[in-house]
Amino acid sequence: MKRSLINQLNQLSEQLKGYVAALNYRYLNLCVKAEEVSLLPVQVAIEGELKNLEDVAYAGKKGGDDYSLFIVPKYEEDLQPISEAVMHFHPEFIQKVEKETVDPGDGSGSQEIPLLKLTVPEVNDDRYDVLKQGTKTFYDMCKADMEAAGIETESQLAVLGLEEKPEDMDNLKKAIDEVSDIWKKKRDELYDEKLKEIEEAHDKWKAEQAGKMEKEQKAANENRVATSMRLTPDNDEQ
């Protein structure tokens, strides 16, 4: 079998892998929880030059907080352009400037440093709809790209395999189907996992809202009872 035919199999495998990796990356940027990967595309304008966030700041999460990211600029004056850059790529993040006391360990003693706290908003009804639509859109894009790659491979095989033995071509096509099935399965798993993550976050928000309403209703009932008890003696005297 010609090397060019085997190359078609390898090329398709790499293409499908790339499309699924791109889907995963896009899903990580549809933040339900804080994802450090979501900050990778952020570029900051510093003195007229675009720089990657990692070049101008330290970023990460704190233990026990799944919904916040923290950015510490290497130079304090870069805090504002960093904030603006994050806003451009992730306008949904809730930003707050905080101060933290640290000891650099150089004998200079403790000092306060500014940091930018980014909080992923809760998945209320509005975000729920946006996240689900984004999840479906990115899935459809990935699926279309994968199907186009498969069609192109079939077209190449039809030309390159004209002089090959039928049984060899059948084995090659079987291998291509197996590779395609592997990445289709992975693509669908990512889609299902993202939808599940969104549903769980939305259910959490609804439960919290129900709890708040229950508390408010209980407080209102207690207030009515207290008001009634204050009024009763006056009514009895009449």
N, C-alpha and C positions, 0 to 999 in steps of 0.2 A: 504493500500500500504506500502511496506517495506521501512524502513528508508533509506536503501542503494540506492533505486531508486531515492528518493528525493535528496539524496546526489550527485547523478550523475548530476542532473540538476544544483544544486548549484556550483558544481565543474566546470562544463562546463562554467557557467556564469563568474566565477572568472578567468578561463583561457582566455576566449575571451576578457574580460576586460583588462587583463594583456598584451595580444598581441597588442591590440589597443593602450594602454598606451605606450608600447615600440615603436610603430610606431610613435606616436606623439613626443616622446623624440628624435628619430632619425631625424625626420623632423626639430625639433628645432636646431639640430646640422648641418643641411644643411642650413647654414646661408645666408639669403638674406638681412635681417636686423640684427642688433646686438641683440642677445638673451643672457641674463644672464645665462640661463640654459646651454648654450653651454660650460660654464666654469666648470660645475660640475665634469666632468671626469678628469680634469687636476690634476695631482699629481706632486709635486715638490720635487726633490732630495735635501735635506738639511742635510749636515754633514753625508752623507751615509744612510739617512733614508727618505723614501717616505712619504710626508705629503700632505694632501688635501690642495688645494689652499686657502680655507677659514680659514685654521689654520695659514697661513703665510702671508696673505694679505687681504686687503679690496677691493672688486670689485663691480662695478655698472655702471650705465649710468648717463649721465648728461641730464637735461631737454632740449628738443629741438633738440637733436642729436640722431636720430634713427639708425645710422650706426656705432657708436663707443662705445666701452667699456673701462673703465679705471680701472687700478689695482694699488693700493698703497701698497707696501710691508710694513710689520710691522717692518722689519729691512732692512735698505738700502742695505746691502750686499747681500740680497736675490733677488735683482732685476734681476741679470743675470740668475740664475737658474730658476726663474719664467718665464723669457722670453723664455728660452730653452724648458721648459715644455709646454708652450702654443704653441710653434712652432711644437712640436711633435704631439699634438692633433689637432691643427688647423693651418696647414702651409699656408692656404690661407689668414689668417689675416695679414694685413699690420701693422707692429709694429713701434712705435716711442716713444722714451724716452723724457718726458717733465718735466718741473719744475713748481710747483705751490706754491704760497705764501699762507700760512694759519696762523691763530692765534689759538694756542691750548687752549687759555683761562686760562692758569695757571700763567699768569703774566710774562712769559718769553719773550713776544713780538712776532712779526711775524717772521716766518722762512720759508725757501724754502724746499720743499720735492720733491723727484723724484717720478714720476709715469709713468706707461706704458700705452700708448694709443694704443688700438687695433681697427683698422678700417676694416669693412667688405668691400671687393672690389666690384666694380660695376659688374653688370651682363652683361658682354660683350658676344660676340658670343661663345667664348670658355667655359666660366662659365655656360652659358645658357645650352649648351649640357651636361655638367657634372652634373649640378643640376637636369635636367630633367631625366637623366639616373639613378641618385641616388634615385630620388623620385619613379621611376618605380620599381627599384630593391627592395627597402624597402617595397613597397606595395605588390609586389609578395611574398616576404618572409612572411609578415603578413598573407596574404591570404592563403598560403600553411600551415602555422601553425594552422590557424583557421579551415581549412578543415580537417587537421589531427586530431584535437581535436574532431571535430564532428563525424568523422568516429570511433574513439575510444569510444566515448559515445554510439553510436549506437551498437557497439559490446558488450559493457557492459550491455546495456538494453536487448539485445537479450538473454543473459544468465540469468540475474537477474529477468527478467519479465516472465519467463516461466510459473509460477503458478499464475500470476496476471490476473485479469479480463480484457478482451479485451478493454472494454470501458475505464478502468482506464489507460491502456497503451496508448490508443489513446489520452487521455487528457494530459498525460505526454509528449508525443511526440509533441503535439501541443504547449505546454508550451516551450519545447526545441526549436522548430522552431521560436517562438516569440522572445526568448532570442537571438537566432542566428541572426535573422533579425535586431534586435536593434543594435548589435555590427558590423554587416556588413555595415549597413547604416552609422554608425559613422566612420568606417574605410574608406568608400568611400568618405565621406565628407572631411576627413582630406586630402585625396589624391587630391581631386578637389581643395581644398583651397590652397594647396601647389603649385599646377600647376598654379593656378591663380596668386599667389604671384610672382612666377618666371616670368610669362608672363608680368606682370605689370612692374617688375623691368627691364626686357629686353627692353620693349617698352620705358621706361624712358631713358635707355642708348642710344637707337637708336635715340630718339628725341634729346638728348644732342649732339650726334655725328653729326646729320643733322644740328643742330644750329651752331656747330663749323665750319663745312664745308661751311655753308652759310656765316659766318663771314669772313672766309679765302678767299672765292671767291669774296666777296664784297671788301675786302682790296686789293686783286690782281687787280680787275677792276679799283679801285681808283688809284692805283699805275700806271697802264697803261695809264689812262687818264692824270695824272700829267706828266708823261714822254712825252706823245704826245704833251701836251701843251708847254713843254719846248723846244721841237724840232721844232715846227711849225714856230716860228719867224726866226730861222736860215734858214729854207728851203725857206721862202718867200724872204729873202735877196738875195738868189742865183738866 
